[in-house]
Amino acid sequence: MVAETTDKLRKRHTGRNVQRVRMYFGVKQEALAADLGITQQEVSKIEQQEEIEEEVLSQIANVLGVSSEVIRDFDVERAIYNINNIRDNTFEQAATSTSIAHLEQGANSISQQFNPLEKVIELYERLLQSEKEKVDLLKNR
């Protein structure tokens, strides 16, 4: 009985992890569904599943710009700890060269490192590319 409970606690709910990573990046179910070519209801069902097929998980990870492992192994407590640890180190050491080296060393040891700024830049680059394509289409009319 105790071993069973411990196994359940160790086992990650992959669907819930998809939801958490999606929400972290500010992606709505509708947007994820559109990128995957499915309905919002199907995304909702996926997020309720404890286990997700590897192919589906890989597609979701690709759309969100992370690896399947990041989603599968996502741990809220560890992520919060990492965020707090990085924040505390940044405030304490005030971006000196020592703190930058320390953060880089810490970043290498953290398996769930997200850089929201990189994600924002990537999204803006996609938007810019889309706008350029629209302008080209209008010019060719």
N, CA, C and O atoms as a GROMACS GRO file, in nm:
protein
  564
    1MET      N    1   0.082  -0.119   0.000
    1MET     CA    2   0.000   0.000   0.000
    1MET      C    3   0.087   0.126   0.000
    1MET      O    4   0.062   0.218  -0.078
    2VAL      N    5   0.188   0.131   0.087
    2VAL     CA    6   0.277   0.246   0.094
    2VAL      C    7   0.358   0.259  -0.034
    2VAL      O    8   0.376   0.369  -0.085
    3ALA      N    9   0.406   0.147  -0.087
    3ALA     CA   10   0.483   0.149  -0.212
    3ALA      C   11   0.396   0.199  -0.326
    3ALA      O   12   0.443   0.274  -0.412
    4GLU      N   13   0.269   0.158  -0.327
    4GLU     CA   14   0.176   0.201  -0.431
    4GLU      C   15   0.157   0.353  -0.426
    4GLU      O   16   0.158   0.419  -0.530
    5THR      N   17   0.138   0.406  -0.306
    5THR     CA   18   0.119   0.550  -0.289
    5THR      C   19   0.245   0.626  -0.330
    5THR      O   20   0.237   0.729  -0.396
    6THR      N   21   0.361   0.575  -0.292
    6THR     CA   22   0.488   0.639  -0.328
    6THR      C   23   0.507   0.640  -0.478
    6THR      O   24   0.552   0.740  -0.534
    7ASP      N   25   0.472   0.530  -0.545
    7ASP     CA   26   0.483   0.524  -0.690
    7ASP      C   27   0.392   0.627  -0.756
    7ASP      O   28   0.431   0.692  -0.853
    8LYS      N   29   0.270   0.642  -0.703
    8LYS     CA   30   0.177   0.740  -0.760
    8LYS      C   31   0.229   0.882  -0.741
    8LYS      O   32   0.214   0.966  -0.830
    9LEU      N   33   0.291   0.908  -0.626
    9LEU     CA   34   0.345   1.041  -0.602
    9LEU      C   35   0.462   1.071  -0.695
    9LEU      O   36   0.477   1.184  -0.742
   10ARG      N   37   0.545   0.971  -0.722
   10ARG     CA   38   0.659   0.990  -0.811
   10ARG      C   39   0.616   1.004  -0.956
   10ARG      O   40   0.682   1.073  -1.034
   11LYS      N   41   0.507   0.938  -0.992
   11LYS     CA   42   0.462   0.940  -1.131
   11LYS      C   43   0.402   1.076  -1.163
   11LYS      O   44   0.320   1.129  -1.088
   12ARG      N   45   0.444   1.132  -1.271
   12ARG     CA   46   0.396   1.264  -1.314
   12ARG      C   47   0.268   1.249  -1.396
   12ARG      O   48   0.249   1.151  -1.468
   13HIS      N   49   0.182   1.348  -1.383
   13HIS     CA   50   0.060   1.355  -1.463
   13HIS      C   51   0.095   1.437  -1.586
   13HIS      O   52   0.097   1.560  -1.580
   14THR      N   53   0.124   1.372  -1.696
   14THR     CA   54   0.178   1.439  -1.815
   14THR      C   55   0.080   1.543  -1.870
   14THR      O   56   0.123   1.651  -1.912
   15GLY      N   57  -0.048   1.513  -1.870
   15GLY     CA   58  -0.147   1.608  -1.920
   15GLY      C   59  -0.147   1.737  -1.839
   15GLY      O   60  -0.154   1.846  -1.894
   16ARG      N   61  -0.139   1.722  -1.707
   16ARG     CA   62  -0.134   1.839  -1.620
   16ARG      C   63  -0.005   1.918  -1.645
   16ARG      O   64  -0.004   2.041  -1.639
   17ASN      N   65   0.104   1.846  -1.674
   17ASN     CA   66   0.229   1.914  -1.705
   17ASN      C   67   0.220   1.993  -1.835
   17ASN      O   68   0.274   2.102  -1.846
   18VAL      N   69   0.150   1.936  -1.934
   18VAL     CA   70   0.127   2.008  -2.060
   18VAL      C   71   0.054   2.138  -2.029
   18VAL      O   72   0.090   2.245  -2.080
   19GLN      N   73  -0.048   2.129  -1.946
   19GLN     CA   74  -0.126   2.247  -1.910
   19GLN      C   75  -0.039   2.352  -1.840
   19GLN      O   76  -0.047   2.471  -1.872
   20ARG      N   77   0.043   2.309  -1.747
   20ARG     CA   78   0.127   2.403  -1.672
   20ARG      C   79   0.230   2.471  -1.761
   20ARG      O   80   0.250   2.592  -1.752
   21VAL      N   81   0.294   2.394  -1.848
   21VAL     CA   82   0.394   2.454  -1.939
   21VAL      C   83   0.324   2.548  -2.037
   21VAL      O   84   0.373   2.657  -2.065
   22ARG      N   85   0.208   2.506  -2.089
   22ARG     CA   86   0.131   2.589  -2.181
   22ARG      C   87   0.094   2.722  -2.114
   22ARG      O   88   0.111   2.829  -2.173
   23MET      N   89   0.045   2.714  -1.992
   23MET     CA   90   0.004   2.834  -1.919
   23MET      C   91   0.126   2.923  -1.887
   23MET      O   92   0.115   3.045  -1.890
   24TYR      N   93   0.239   2.861  -1.856
   24TYR     CA   94   0.361   2.937  -1.827
   24TYR      C   95   0.397   3.026  -1.945
   24TYR      O   96   0.438   3.141  -1.927
   25PHE      N   97   0.382   2.973  -2.066
   25PHE     CA   98   0.416   3.050  -2.186
   25PHE      C   99   0.301   3.140  -2.230
   25PHE      O  100   0.314   3.213  -2.328
   26GLY      N  101   0.188   3.135  -2.159
   26GLY     CA  102   0.076   3.220  -2.194
   26GLY      C  103   0.003   3.178  -2.320
   26GLY      O  104  -0.055   3.261  -2.390
   27VAL      N  105   0.007   3.048  -2.349
   27VAL     CA  106  -0.058   2.995  -2.468
   27VAL      C  107  -0.194   2.941  -2.428
   27VAL      O  108  -0.205   2.858  -2.338
   28LYS      N  109  -0.298   2.987  -2.496
   28LYS     CA  110  -0.433   2.939  -2.467
   28LYS      C  111  -0.456   2.804  -2.536
   28LYS      O  112  -0.388   2.769  -2.632
   29GLN      N  113  -0.552   2.730  -2.482
   29GLN     CA  114  -0.586   2.601  -2.542
   29GLN      C  115  -0.622   2.617  -2.689
   29GLN      O  116  -0.586   2.533  -2.772
   30GLU      N  117  -0.693   2.722  -2.722
   30GLU     CA  118  -0.736   2.744  -2.859
   30GLU      C  119  -0.616   2.761  -2.953
   30GLU      O  120  -0.614   2.707  -3.064
   31ALA      N  121  -0.516   2.836  -2.907
   31ALA     CA  122  -0.396   2.860  -2.988
   31ALA      C  123  -0.316   2.731  -3.006
   31ALA      O  124  -0.268   2.702  -3.116
   32LEU      N  125  -0.303   2.655  -2.898
   32LEU     CA  126  -0.231   2.527  -2.907
   32LEU      C  127  -0.306   2.433  -3.001
   32LEU      O  128  -0.244   2.364  -3.083
   33ALA      N  129  -0.437   2.431  -2.989
   33ALA     CA  130  -0.518   2.345  -3.075
   33ALA      C  131  -0.499   2.383  -3.222
   33ALA      O  132  -0.484   2.295  -3.308
   34ALA      N  133  -0.500   2.512  -3.251
   34ALA     CA  134  -0.483   2.558  -3.389
   34ALA      C  135  -0.348   2.515  -3.444
   34ALA      O  136  -0.338   2.470  -3.558
   35ASP      N  137  -0.243   2.530  -3.363
   35ASP     CA  138  -0.110   2.490  -3.407
   35ASP      C  139  -0.098   2.340  -3.427
   35ASP      O  140  -0.019   2.294  -3.510
   36LEU      N  141  -0.175   2.262  -3.351
   36LEU     CA  142  -0.171   2.116  -3.362
   36LEU      C  143  -0.269   2.063  -3.466
   36LEU      O  144  -0.262   1.946  -3.505
   37GLY      N  145  -0.362   2.149  -3.512
   37GLY     CA  146  -0.462   2.106  -3.609
   37GLY      C  147  -0.572   2.023  -3.547
   37GLY      O  148  -0.629   1.934  -3.611
   38ILE      N  149  -0.603   2.051  -3.419
   38ILE     CA  150  -0.710   1.981  -3.348
   38ILE      C  151  -0.801   2.084  -3.284
   38ILE      O  152  -0.778   2.205  -3.297
   39THR      N  153  -0.904   2.038  -3.215
   39THR     CA  154  -0.998   2.131  -3.150
   39THR      C  155  -0.952   2.163  -3.008
   39THR      O  156  -0.869   2.093  -2.950
   40GLN      N  157  -1.007   2.270  -2.954
   40GLN     CA  158  -0.978   2.309  -2.816
   40GLN      C  159  -1.024   2.200  -2.720
   40GLN      O  160  -0.959   2.175  -2.619
   41GLN      N  161  -1.134   2.134  -2.751
   41GLN     CA  162  -1.185   2.027  -2.666
   41GLN      C  163  -1.087   1.910  -2.660
   41GLN      O  164  -1.071   1.846  -2.556
   42GLU      N  165  -1.022   1.883  -2.772
   42GLU     CA  166  -0.922   1.775  -2.775
   42GLU      C  167  -0.800   1.810  -2.690
   42GLU      O  168  -0.743   1.724  -2.623
   43VAL      N  169  -0.760   1.937  -2.692
   43VAL     CA  170  -0.650   1.981  -2.607
   43VAL      C  171  -0.690   1.963  -2.461
   43VAL      O  172  -0.610   1.917  -2.380
   44SER      N  173  -0.813   2.000  -2.428
   44SER     CA  174  -0.862   1.984  -2.292
   44SER      C  175  -0.857   1.838  -2.248
   44SER      O  176  -0.817   1.807  -2.136
   45LYS      N  177  -0.898   1.748  -2.337
   45LYS     CA  178  -0.895   1.605  -2.305
   45LYS      C  179  -0.751   1.557  -2.285
   45LYS      O  180  -0.724   1.477  -2.195
   46ILE      N  181  -0.659   1.604  -2.370
   46ILE     CA  182  -0.518   1.567  -2.357
   46ILE      C  183  -0.465   1.609  -2.220
   46ILE      O  184  -0.394   1.534  -2.154
   47GLU      N  185  -0.501   1.730  -2.178
   47GLU     CA  186  -0.452   1.782  -2.051
   47GLU      C  187  -0.509   1.708  -1.931
   47GLU      O  188  -0.457   1.720  -1.820
   48GLN      N  189  -0.614   1.632  -1.952
   48GLN     CA  190  -0.673   1.552  -1.844
   48GLN      C  191  -0.613   1.412  -1.836
   48GLN      O  192  -0.636   1.340  -1.739
   49GLN      N  193  -0.537   1.373  -1.938
   49GLN     CA  194  -0.480   1.238  -1.943
   49GLN      C  195  -0.354   1.230  -1.857
   49GLN      O  196  -0.269   1.319  -1.860
   50GLU      N  197  -0.344   1.122  -1.780
   50GLU     CA  198  -0.225   1.101  -1.698
   50GLU      C  199  -0.105   1.070  -1.786
   50GLU      O  200   0.006   1.115  -1.759
   51GLU      N  201  -0.127   0.992  -1.891
   51GLU     CA  202  -0.020   0.958  -1.984
   51GLU      C  203  -0.062   1.001  -2.125
   51GLU      O  204  -0.179   0.992  -2.161
   52ILE      N  205   0.036   1.047  -2.203
   52ILE     CA  206   0.011   1.094  -2.339
   52ILE      C  207   0.104   1.018  -2.432
   52ILE      O  208   0.221   0.995  -2.400
   53GLU      N  209   0.052   0.978  -2.547
   53GLU     CA  210   0.135   0.908  -2.645
   53GLU      C  211   0.257   0.994  -2.679
   53GLU      O  212   0.248   1.116  -2.686
   54GLU      N  213   0.369   0.927  -2.700
   54GLU     CA  214   0.495   0.997  -2.725
   54GLU      C  215   0.487   1.089  -2.847
   54GLU      O  216   0.540   1.199  -2.845
   55GLU      N  217   0.420   1.042  -2.954
   55GLU     CA  218   0.410   1.123  -3.076
   55GLU      C  219   0.332   1.252  -3.050
   55GLU      O  220   0.372   1.359  -3.097
   56VAL      N  221   0.223   1.242  -2.977
   56VAL     CA  222   0.141   1.360  -2.945
   56VAL      C  223   0.219   1.453  -2.854
   56VAL      O  224   0.219   1.575  -2.875
   57LEU      N  225   0.286   1.397  -2.754
   57LEU     CA  226   0.365   1.478  -2.663
   57LEU      C  227   0.477   1.551  -2.738
   57LEU      O  228   0.506   1.667  -2.709
   58SER      N  229   0.537   1.484  -2.831
   58SER     CA  230   0.644   1.544  -2.912
   58SER      C  231   0.590   1.661  -2.994
   58SER      O  232   0.656   1.764  -3.005
   59GLN      N  233   0.471   1.645  -3.052
   59GLN     CA  234   0.410   1.754  -3.130
   59GLN      C  235   0.380   1.874  -3.042
   59GLN      O  236   0.405   1.989  -3.079
   60ILE      N  237   0.326   1.847  -2.923
   60ILE     CA  238   0.294   1.955  -2.829
   60ILE      C  239   0.422   2.027  -2.787
   60ILE      O  240   0.427   2.150  -2.784
   61ALA      N  241   0.524   1.949  -2.753
   61ALA     CA  242   0.651   2.007  -2.711
   61ALA      C  243   0.710   2.094  -2.821
   61ALA      O  244   0.762   2.202  -2.794
   62ASN      N  245   0.701   2.048  -2.944
   62ASN     CA  246   0.752   2.124  -3.058
   62ASN      C  247   0.680   2.258  -3.071
   62ASN      O  248   0.743   2.361  -3.093
   63VAL      N  249   0.549   2.255  -3.058
   63VAL     CA  250   0.470   2.379  -3.068
   63VAL      C  251   0.507   2.476  -2.955
   63VAL      O  252   0.516   2.596  -2.976
   64LEU      N  253   0.528   2.421  -2.834
   64LEU     CA  254   0.558   2.506  -2.719
   64LEU      C  255   0.706   2.546  -2.714
   64LEU      O  256   0.745   2.631  -2.635
   65GLY      N  257   0.788   2.483  -2.799
   65GLY     CA  258   0.929   2.520  -2.805
   65GLY      C  259   1.013   2.462  -2.692
   65GLY      O  260   1.114   2.521  -2.653
   66VAL      N  261   0.972   2.347  -2.641
   66VAL     CA  262   1.049   2.279  -2.537
   66VAL      C  263   1.064   2.132  -2.577
   66VAL      O  264   1.005   2.088  -2.675
   67SER      N  265   1.142   2.059  -2.501
   67SER     CA  266   1.156   1.916  -2.529
   67SER      C  267   1.046   1.838  -2.460
   67SER      O  268   0.984   1.885  -2.364
   68SER      N  269   1.022   1.719  -2.509
   68SER     CA  270   0.922   1.630  -2.447
   68SER      C  271   0.958   1.602  -2.302
   68SER      O  272   0.871   1.591  -2.216
   69GLU      N  273   1.088   1.590  -2.275
   69GLU     CA  274   1.134   1.560  -2.140
   69GLU      C  275   1.098   1.672  -2.043
   69GLU      O  276   1.063   1.645  -1.928
   70VAL      N  277   1.107   1.796  -2.089
   70VAL     CA  278   1.071   1.908  -2.001
   70VAL      C  279   0.926   1.896  -1.958
   70VAL      O  280   0.894   1.918  -1.841
   71ILE      N  281   0.838   1.861  -2.051
   71ILE     CA  282   0.697   1.845  -2.017
   71ILE      C  283   0.678   1.722  -1.929
   71ILE      O  284   0.613   1.730  -1.824
   72ARG      N  285   0.733   1.610  -1.970
   72ARG     CA  286   0.712   1.484  -1.897
   72ARG      C  287   0.764   1.493  -1.754
   72ARG      O  288   0.699   1.445  -1.661
   73ASP      N  289   0.881   1.555  -1.735
   73ASP     CA  290   0.945   1.559  -1.603
   73ASP      C  291   0.917   1.687  -1.526
   73ASP      O  292   0.978   1.711  -1.422
   74PHE      N  293   0.826   1.770  -1.576
   74PHE     CA  294   0.799   1.897  -1.511
   74PHE      C  295   0.754   1.877  -1.367
   74PHE      O  296   0.666   1.795  -1.339
   75ASP      N  297   0.814   1.952  -1.277
   75ASP     CA  298   0.783   1.942  -1.135
   75ASP      C  299   0.765   2.085  -1.084
   75ASP      O  300   0.859   2.163  -1.084
   76VAL      N  301   0.644   2.118  -1.040
   76VAL     CA  302   0.613   2.254  -0.998
   76VAL      C  303   0.702   2.297  -0.882
   76VAL      O  304   0.755   2.408  -0.883
   77GLU      N  305   0.718   2.211  -0.784
   77GLU     CA  306   0.799   2.248  -0.668
   77GLU      C  307   0.943   2.277  -0.709
   77GLU      O  308   1.003   2.374  -0.660
   78ARG      N  309   0.999   2.196  -0.797
   78ARG     CA  310   1.137   2.217  -0.842
   78ARG      C  311   1.146   2.345  -0.925
   78ARG      O  312   1.244   2.419  -0.913
   79ALA      N  313   1.047   2.370  -1.008
   79ALA     CA  314   1.048   2.492  -1.090
   79ALA      C  315   1.041   2.616  -1.002
   79ALA      O  316   1.114   2.713  -1.024
   80ILE      N  317   0.953   2.614  -0.901
   80ILE     CA  318   0.942   2.728  -0.810
   80ILE      C  319   1.072   2.747  -0.733
   80ILE      O  320   1.119   2.859  -0.716
   81TYR      N  321   1.130   2.637  -0.688
   81TYR     CA  322   1.259   2.644  -0.617
   81TYR      C  323   1.365   2.708  -0.707
   81TYR      O  324   1.440   2.795  -0.663
   82ASN      N  325   1.371   2.663  -0.832
   82ASN     CA  326   1.471   2.716  -0.926
   82ASN      C  327   1.450   2.864  -0.951
   82ASN      O  328   1.546   2.942  -0.953
   83ILE      N  329   1.326   2.904  -0.972
   83ILE     CA  330   1.294   3.045  -0.997
   83ILE      C  331   1.333   3.129  -0.876
   83ILE      O  332   1.396   3.234  -0.890
   84ASN      N  333   1.295   3.084  -0.756
   84ASN     CA  334   1.328   3.158  -0.635
   84ASN      C  335   1.478   3.164  -0.612
   84ASN      O  336   1.532   3.267  -0.572
   85ASN      N  337   1.546   3.054  -0.637
   85ASN     CA  338   1.690   3.048  -0.619
   85ASN      C  339   1.761   3.145  -0.712
   85ASN      O  340   1.852   3.217  -0.670
   86ILE      N  341   1.721   3.148  -0.838
   86ILE     CA  342   1.782   3.239  -0.935
   86ILE      C  343   1.750   3.384  -0.898
   86ILE      O  344   1.838   3.470  -0.904
   87ARG      N  345   1.625   3.410  -0.859
   87ARG     CA  346   1.586   3.546  -0.821
   87ARG      C  347   1.666   3.593  -0.700
   87ARG      O  348   1.718   3.705  -0.700
   88ASP      N  349   1.677   3.508  -0.598
   88ASP     CA  350   1.752   3.544  -0.478
   88ASP      C  351   1.898   3.571  -0.511
   88ASP      O  352   1.956   3.668  -0.462
   89ASN      N  353   1.958   3.486  -0.592
   89ASN     CA  354   2.098   3.504  -0.629
   89ASN      C  355   2.118   3.633  -0.707
   89ASN      O  356   2.219   3.701  -0.690
   90THR      N  357   2.023   3.665  -0.792
   90THR     CA  358   2.034   3.787  -0.872
   90THR      C  359   2.028   3.910  -0.783
   90THR      O  360   2.108   4.002  -0.800
   91PHE      N  361   1.935   3.912  -0.687
   91PHE     CA  362   1.923   4.029  -0.600
   91PHE      C  363   2.042   4.041  -0.506
   91PHE      O  364   2.092   4.152  -0.484
   92GLU      N  365   2.088   3.930  -0.452
   92GLU     CA  366   2.197   3.934  -0.355
   92GLU      C  367   2.328   3.978  -0.419
   92GLU      O  368   2.403   4.055  -0.358
   93GLN      N  369   2.356   3.932  -0.537
   93GLN     CA  370   2.487   3.958  -0.596
   93GLN      C  371   2.484   4.068  -0.700
   93GLN      O  372   2.589   4.103  -0.756
   94ALA      N  373   2.368   4.124  -0.728
   94ALA     CA  374   2.352   4.244  -0.810
   94ALA      C  375   2.426   4.240  -0.943
   94ALA      O  376   2.492   4.338  -0.981
   95ALA      N  377   2.417   4.131  -1.012
   95ALA     CA  378   2.468   4.119  -1.149
   95ALA      C  379   2.617   4.148  -1.163
   95ALA      O  380   2.660   4.199  -1.266
   96THR      N  381   2.695   4.116  -1.063
   96THR     CA  382   2.840   4.128  -1.078
   96THR      C  383   2.888   4.013  -1.164
   96THR      O  384   2.811   3.921  -1.191
   97SER      N  385   3.011   4.017  -1.205
   97SER     CA  386   3.062   3.909  -1.288
   97SER      C  387   3.058   3.777  -1.213
   97SER      O  388   3.041   3.671  -1.273
   98THR      N  389   3.074   3.784  -1.081
   98THR     CA  390   3.066   3.663  -1.001
   98THR      C  391   2.925   3.604  -1.006
   98THR      O  392   2.910   3.483  -1.019
   99SER      N  393   2.823   3.689  -0.998
   99SER     CA  394   2.686   3.638  -0.999
   99SER      C  395   2.650   3.584  -1.137
   99SER      O  396   2.575   3.487  -1.147
  100ILE      N  397   2.702   3.645  -1.243
  100ILE     CA  398   2.674   3.595  -1.377
  100ILE      C  399   2.734   3.457  -1.394
  100ILE      O  400   2.669   3.367  -1.447
  101ALA      N  401   2.858   3.440  -1.349
  101ALA     CA  402   2.921   3.308  -1.358
  101ALA      C  403   2.843   3.207  -1.274
  101ALA      O  404   2.825   3.093  -1.315
  102HIS      N  405   2.798   3.250  -1.156
  102HIS     CA  406   2.722   3.161  -1.069
  102HIS      C  407   2.589   3.122  -1.133
  102HIS      O  408   2.549   3.005  -1.128
  103LEU      N  409   2.520   3.217  -1.194
  103LEU     CA  410   2.393   3.187  -1.260
  103LEU      C  411   2.413   3.095  -1.379
  103LEU      O  412   2.332   3.005  -1.402
  104GLU      N  413   2.520   3.118  -1.455
  104GLU     CA  414   2.547   3.030  -1.568
  104GLU      C  415   2.576   2.888  -1.521
  104GLU      O  416   2.530   2.791  -1.581
  105GLN      N  417   2.652   2.878  -1.411
  105GLN     CA  418   2.680   2.745  -1.356
  105GLN      C  419   2.552   2.682  -1.307
  105GLN      O  420   2.528   2.563  -1.329
  106GLY      N  421   2.466   2.761  -1.240
  106GLY     CA  422   2.339   2.709  -1.190
  106GLY      C  423   2.247   2.671  -1.303
  106GLY      O  424   2.175   2.572  -1.294
  107ALA      N  425   2.248   2.748  -1.411
  107ALA     CA  426   2.162   2.718  -1.525
  107ALA      C  427   2.198   2.585  -1.588
  107ALA      O  428   2.111   2.513  -1.637
  108ASN      N  429   2.327   2.551  -1.586
  108ASN     CA  430   2.368   2.423  -1.643
  108ASN      C  431   2.318   2.306  -1.560
  108ASN      O  432   2.299   2.196  -1.612
  109SER      N  433   2.295   2.327  -1.431
  109SER     CA  434   2.252   2.217  -1.345
  109SER      C  435   2.101   2.209  -1.332
  109SER      O  436   2.049   2.114  -1.274
  110ILE      N  437   2.030   2.306  -1.386
  110ILE     CA  438   1.885   2.307  -1.375
  110ILE      C  439   1.826   2.245  -1.500
  110ILE      O  440   1.852   2.291  -1.611
  111SER      N  441   1.747   2.141  -1.481
  111SER     CA  442   1.692   2.073  -1.598
  111SER      C  443   1.569   2.142  -1.653
  111SER      O  444   1.532   2.121  -1.768
  112GLN      N  445   1.503   2.226  -1.572
  112GLN     CA  446   1.382   2.294  -1.617
  112GLN      C  447   1.407   2.444  -1.623
  112GLN      O  448   1.346   2.520  -1.548
  113GLN      N  449   1.493   2.486  -1.710
  113GLN     CA  450   1.527   2.626  -1.725
  113GLN      C  451   1.450   2.684  -1.843
  113GLN      O  452   1.469   2.641  -1.956
  114PHE      N  453   1.363   2.781  -1.816
  114PHE     CA  454   1.290   2.849  -1.923
  114PHE      C  455   1.341   2.992  -1.928
  114PHE      O  456   1.365   3.053  -1.824
  115ASN      N  457   1.357   3.044  -2.048
  115ASN     CA  458   1.393   3.183  -2.064
  115ASN      C  459   1.279   3.251  -2.137
  115ASN      O  460   1.271   3.245  -2.260
  116PRO      N  461   1.189   3.317  -2.062
  116PRO     CA  462   1.072   3.379  -2.125
  116PRO      C  463   1.110   3.485  -2.227
  116PRO      O  464   1.038   3.504  -2.325
  117LEU      N  465   1.221   3.555  -2.206
  117LEU     CA  466   1.263   3.658  -2.300
  117LEU      C  467   1.293   3.598  -2.436
  117LEU      O  468   1.256   3.654  -2.539
  118GLU      N  469   1.361   3.483  -2.438
  118GLU     CA  470   1.388   3.415  -2.565
  118GLU      C  471   1.259   3.376  -2.634
  118GLU      O  472   1.248   3.387  -2.756
  119LYS      N  473   1.161   3.330  -2.557
  119LYS     CA  474   1.032   3.289  -2.613
  119LYS      C  475   0.961   3.411  -2.674
  119LYS      O  476   0.903   3.401  -2.782
  120VAL      N  477   0.965   3.524  -2.606
  120VAL     CA  478   0.901   3.646  -2.656
  120VAL      C  479   0.968   3.689  -2.786
  120VAL      O  480   0.900   3.726  -2.882
  121ILE      N  481   1.100   3.685  -2.788
  121ILE     CA  482   1.174   3.723  -2.909
  121ILE      C  483   1.136   3.631  -3.024
  121ILE      O  484   1.112   3.676  -3.136
  122GLU      N  485   1.131   3.501  -2.995
  122GLU     CA  486   1.094   3.404  -3.098
  122GLU      C  487   0.954   3.432  -3.152
  122GLU      O  488   0.932   3.426  -3.273
  123LEU      N  489   0.860   3.463  -3.063
  123LEU     CA  490   0.723   3.492  -3.107
  123LEU      C  491   0.718   3.619  -3.192
  123LEU      O  492   0.648   3.623  -3.293
  124TYR      N  493   0.792   3.723  -3.152
  124TYR     CA  494   0.796   3.845  -3.230
  124TYR      C  495   0.860   3.821  -3.368
  124TYR      O  496   0.816   3.879  -3.467
  125GLU      N  497   0.962   3.738  -3.372
  125GLU     CA  498   1.024   3.707  -3.500
  125GLU      C  499   0.925   3.635  -3.592
  125GLU      O  500   0.920   3.663  -3.712
  126ARG      N  501   0.846   3.544  -3.535
  126ARG     CA  502   0.744   3.475  -3.616
  126ARG      C  503   0.640   3.574  -3.667
  126ARG      O  504   0.600   3.569  -3.783
  127LEU      N  505   0.598   3.666  -3.578
  127LEU     CA  506   0.499   3.766  -3.616
  127LEU      C  507   0.555   3.857  -3.725
  127LEU      O  508   0.485   3.888  -3.822
  128LEU      N  509   0.679   3.899  -3.711
  128LEU     CA  510   0.743   3.983  -3.811
  128LEU      C  511   0.751   3.910  -3.946
  128LEU      O  512   0.722   3.970  -4.050
  129GLN      N  513   0.789   3.784  -3.943
  129GLN     CA  514   0.796   3.705  -4.067
  129GLN      C  515   0.659   3.696  -4.132
  129GLN      O  516   0.647   3.708  -4.254
  130SER      N  517   0.556   3.675  -4.053
  130SER     CA  518   0.420   3.666  -4.105
  130SER      C  519   0.379   3.799  -4.170
  130SER      O  520   0.318   3.799  -4.277
  131GLU      N  521   0.412   3.909  -4.106
  131GLU     CA  522   0.378   4.040  -4.160
  131GLU      C  523   0.454   4.067  -4.290
  131GLU      O  524   0.399   4.125  -4.384
  132LYS      N  525   0.581   4.025  -4.296
  132LYS     CA  526   0.658   4.042  -4.419
  132LYS      C  527   0.596   3.962  -4.534
  132LYS      O  528   0.590   4.010  -4.647
  133GLU      N  529   0.550   3.842  -4.503
  133GLU     CA  530   0.485   3.760  -4.606
  133GLU      C  531   0.356   3.826  -4.656
  133GLU      O  532   0.326   3.822  -4.775
  134LYS      N  533   0.281   3.888  -4.565
  134LYS     CA  534   0.159   3.958  -4.604
  134LYS      C  535   0.192   4.075  -4.697
  134LYS      O  536   0.125   4.095  -4.798
  135VAL      N  537   0.296   4.152  -4.662
  135VAL     CA  538   0.337   4.266  -4.744
  135VAL      C  539   0.379   4.219  -4.882
  135VAL      O  540   0.343   4.280  -4.983
  136ASP      N  541   0.455   4.110  -4.888
  136ASP     CA  542   0.498   4.055  -5.017
  136ASP      C  543   0.379   4.013  -5.101
  136ASP      O  544   0.376   4.038  -5.222
  137LEU      N  545   0.280   3.950  -5.040
  137LEU     CA  546   0.160   3.910  -5.112
  137LEU      C  547   0.085   4.030  -5.168
  137LEU      O  548   0.036   4.026  -5.281
  138LEU      N  549   0.076   4.136  -5.090
  138LEU     CA  550   0.007   4.257  -5.134
  138LEU      C  551   0.084   4.326  -5.247
  138LEU      O  552   0.023   4.380  -5.340
  139LYS      N  553   0.216   4.324  -5.240
  139LYS     CA  554   0.298   4.385  -5.345
  139LYS      C  555   0.285   4.311  -5.477
  139LYS      O  556   0.291   4.373  -5.583
  140ASN      N  557   0.268   4.181  -5.472
  140ASN     CA  558   0.261   4.099  -5.592
  140ASN      C  559   0.123   4.100  -5.658
  140ASN      O  560   0.104   4.035  -5.762
  141ARG      N  561   0.027   4.169  -5.603
  141ARG     CA  562  -0.107   4.174  -5.661
  141ARG      C  563  -0.111   4.255  -5.784
  141ARG      O  564  -0.217   4.269  -5.845
   0.00000   0.00000   0.00000
